[in-house]
């Protein structure tokens, strides 16, 4: 996994959401009898680090949440998926992992959930509680301020919803916390939204970016600086970048690097991703790097595959995989895609 990233202007991307770790447990706005339990935690909670604390503080910034909420593709797809599975949510107990402002929790309440536990380790949880009150949903939505690994919930849940995806799907993602919540609280046969995810990679060309980064040095305000060009070439693509890639930049069909089944994946599987690939360019253009993007599916529990089936599917579809192919499958209800040819999202592409 990459250890850094930058947007098209060379700036590091904003922190998006807490990783596994953060503030201590405890409930804000929990009704009597719903915020305490003698049940022993399972599995064991990982320690909280200084990095986690700093990350949660950054996640409290309103700009992070404004950016996500203004991402119409992201937010409307989640709303549509929740309403699509209304029959599995109505009258049930829901857990929202990393609730932020609480928008997904409120969508679930609108879908008829009896109770929603909205958990977030950052101070945005305080605003989430006010938003819940403003919408007169305090009797249904319980905001818990703390790590998902530390909060206390006295009952099992029927549904887990989480917008856990990070840049390049897994960079700074919350999937580990979703796994923790699943193993500790989800009832057998429960619903997880999203249910599946796929990470794609493809070679790309980006002559404009190369020109802006390298040929800029030929003439700077009438001063010859061509001597800087070798260093500029060396540094131009040294660090990963988060920016919008056009479909015209992609040289050939992408390959599937990794697939995630949220019903079965284990935390240790996230430690290393190994993939083999072979590309044949469909265009005559310079290769400037490899771009990554992802899509997530919102399937019900009856459609989940066994681990063997998932591996067979991955082995058989790693090459020449159309990023839009999932949308054509009849067994896939709703897909949120960050592919270059689809509507842009705040995730953009990672390359």
N, C-alpha and C positions, 0 to 999 in steps of 0.2 A: 504494500500500500504506500502511496506517496506520502511524504512527510511535509509537503508544503504546497502552496497554491497561490495563484495570483489572477486577478481579472485582466481584462484586455489592456488596462492602463498600468499594469504592474503592481496593483495594490492587492494586499491579501484580502480574501473574501471575508465578509462578516461572519462571526460565529453564528451558527444557525440554531443549534439546540444542544442541550446538555448530553454529555456522554454518560457512561455508567459511573456515577459518583456525584457527590454534591452535598447539599444541606442536610441537616439532621431531620429525622422523622417527626411526625406530629401532624395533627389535622387542624385546618382552619375551616370553620363553618360546618364541622361534622356534627350531626344530630346526636343526642345522647344515645349511647348503646351502639353507635355505628362507627366510632372512632377508636375503639379499644378492643383488644382481643388477647386471649391467653394462648392462641395458636402459635406454635414455634415456627419461625421462618424457614422456608424450604424453597429453593436451595439457599446456601449461606451467602450473605451480602458481601460484596467486595469492599475493600477499604476506600475511603474518600481521600483524594489527594489534593494538594495545593492547586494543581493544574485544574482539577474539576471545579474547585471553588471559584477560581478566576473565570473559568468558562461560564459558569452559571451567572456570575455578576455581569459578564458581557451580554449574556442572553436576556438580561432584564431590560436592555435598551429597547425603547419603543420602535425604533427604526427597523429592527430585525423583524418584528411582528407585522409592522406596516407593509414591509416588502412581501412577506408571505401571504398576507391577506389580500393584497392587491394582485397577486398571481391568480388570475381568474381560472386558468386551466387547473391549477392545483386545488383551489378551494371548491370550485363548482364540481369537479370530478369526485371529490370526497363526499360532498353533499348528495350528489346523484347516487353514489355507491351506497351510502347509508339508507337513502330512501328506497333504493332497489331491494335492499335486504330488510325492509321494514318488518316483514313477517317474522324474521329471526331476532329482531330487536325489540319490537313492541311487547311490553309486559316483562322484559328481561332486565338483568343487571349488567351494566357496561363499565369497563375500565378504560379510561383514556390515558395512555402513557405519554407524558410530555405534552400536557394540554395547552400550554401557552396561554392565549387569551380565552380559551375555553370554547372556541367556535365549534370544534368537532363534538364536544360534549353536548352543546346546545342543539346541534343537528340531531344527535341521538335522542335527546329529550323530545324534540319535535317529532321524531319517529315513533314515540310512544314508550321509550324506556322507562321502567319503573324507578330505577335509580342509576345514576352515573357517578362514578368516582373519577374525578378529574385531578390528575397528579402532575405536579411540576416542581422541580427543585429550585428554580430561580424565583426572584421576587415578583415576577409577572403573575405569579399565583395570587398575589394580593389583589391585583387588578382583575383577575379572572373571577374572583369571588364577587367583586362589585358588579361586574358585567352580568353574572348569574342573578344577582339581586335585582338589577335593573330590568331584567327580563322576567322577573317573578318566577324563577325556577329553583329557588333555594330548597324547596321541598323535594326536588328530584336530583339536582346536581350538587354533589359534595366535593368541594375543592380541598385537596390535601397538599400542603406546602412541604415538600421534602422529596428525597430520592425515592424512586419506585422500590429500591432495595431496602428502604428503611421505614416507609409508611406502614401503618397497621390497618388492615381491612379485615373485618371479621367474617366475611362470607366469600364463597366462590362466586365467580362471575360467568355470565353466559357469552359475553362478547368482549373482545379487546380491539380497540381502535387506536391507531397511532400514526402520525405522520413522521416516521422515523428516518426517512431517507436523507443522506447527506450528499455532498458533491461526489460524483462518480459512484453513487449509490451508497458506498460503505465508508467513505472518508468522513469522519466525525458523525457517523450515524448513531442512532439509538437502538439498533437492532438487538444488541446485547441486553438492553433493559427490557425489550419486548419479550425476548426469550425467557428472561427471569420471571416476568409477570405471568407469562403463559404457564410455565412449570409450577408456579406457586398458586395461582388463583383460577386459571381457566378450567371450567368443567369439561369432562370428556365430551367430544362432539361439538364443542363451542365454536363460535365464529371469530375469525381474525381478519381485520381489514387494515391494510391490504393483505392478501393471502400469499401471493407469489411475486417474485421480482426477477428480472433478468438484466444483466450488465453486458453491454455490447462494446466492441472495439472495432475501429476501422482506420485504415491509413487515410490521411488527408493531405491536401495541398492548400497552402495559404500564402500566395505570392504577395498579396497586399500587406499582410502582417510582416513578411520578410522584408519587403521594400521599405516599410515604415521604420523597421528596427535597424536595418543594415545600410541601405543606400542613403538614408538620411544624412550620414556622415560625409558624403561626398562634398557637400557645399552647405555650410552652416553660416547663414547671414553673410555670405560672400567670403567666408574663410574656408580654405581647403583643409579637411580633416579626414582624408581617406586613410590615413595611418590608423584611425580608430576602427576601420572596418573589420580587420581580423578579430579584434576583441569583441566587436559587436556580433559577428557571426558566432563566436564561441558562446556568448551570453544570451543570444536572442531566444533560444529555446532550451536554456539550461534548466529552468524551473517550469513546473506545470502551470497552465493558465486556465482560468475559468472565463469563458466567453462564448458568445453565440456563433456557432458554425453553420454556414449555409449548406444545404444539401449539395450544392454545386462544388463544395470543397471536398466532398467524400469521393475517394478514388474507386471504390468497389463496394460490394455488399459487406456488411459487418459480420463479425464472428461473435458468438456468444461466449463470453469469458467466464461467467458464473451465473448460476441460477439459484434462487433462494425459495424454499418452501417454508413459510413461516409456521406451518403446523408441525414440522418435523426437524428443522435445522437446530443444531447444537452450537453453543457459544464457541467451542474449540474449532469448529469448522471455519470461523471467521478469521482465525489467526493467519492463515496462509491461503492464497489463491494461486493455483498453478493451471495454466492453460497452454495448449499448443495451437499454433495457427499458421496458415499459409494464405497469402493474398496474391491475386493476380489483378493488376490494375486494369480498369476499364477505360482509362483515359491516359493520354500522353501528357504528363505534367510532373513537375518535381515533387518529391515526397518531402514534406516538412514535419511530419510527426504522426502520432496515433491519437485519435479522439475516442473518448468514452462517453457513453450515455446509457440510460436505463429506462425501463418501463416497469410498472407494477400493475398487478391484476387484483381484482376484488371478487374472488370466488367464494362461494359458500362451502361449508365444511364437507358436504356430501360429494364435492368435486375434487377433494384433495387426493393427491397421488401418493402411493407408497414411495419410500426412499429408492427402492430398486427401479420403479417405473420412472421416477424423476431423473435418475442417473441415465437410464436408457434413452430418455428423451433428450437429455443434454448431449450424450455421445452421438446421437444421430442428427443433431441439428446445429453443430458448432460452426459449420462452414456455410457460406452463402445464405445466411439467415436474413431475410427481409425484416427490417425493424418494425414494419407494420403488419407482419404476418399474423401476429397474435390477434389483431383486431378482426381477422377474417375467420377465426376459429369459432364454431358455434357454441363451444363449451366455455367460452370466456365472456363474462358478462360486461365488465367495464374495465378499461385500461387507461392508466395515466402514463403518457409517453413523454419523454424528454428528447426524442430523436430530432435530428436536424431538420427533417422534412415536415415535422409537426409544429403546431403553434408553440412559440417560445415560452419558457417558464423561467423562474428565478434561478433554477439549477443550471440553466444553460447547458454547455457541454464542457468536458474536462479534457485538456490535451497538453 
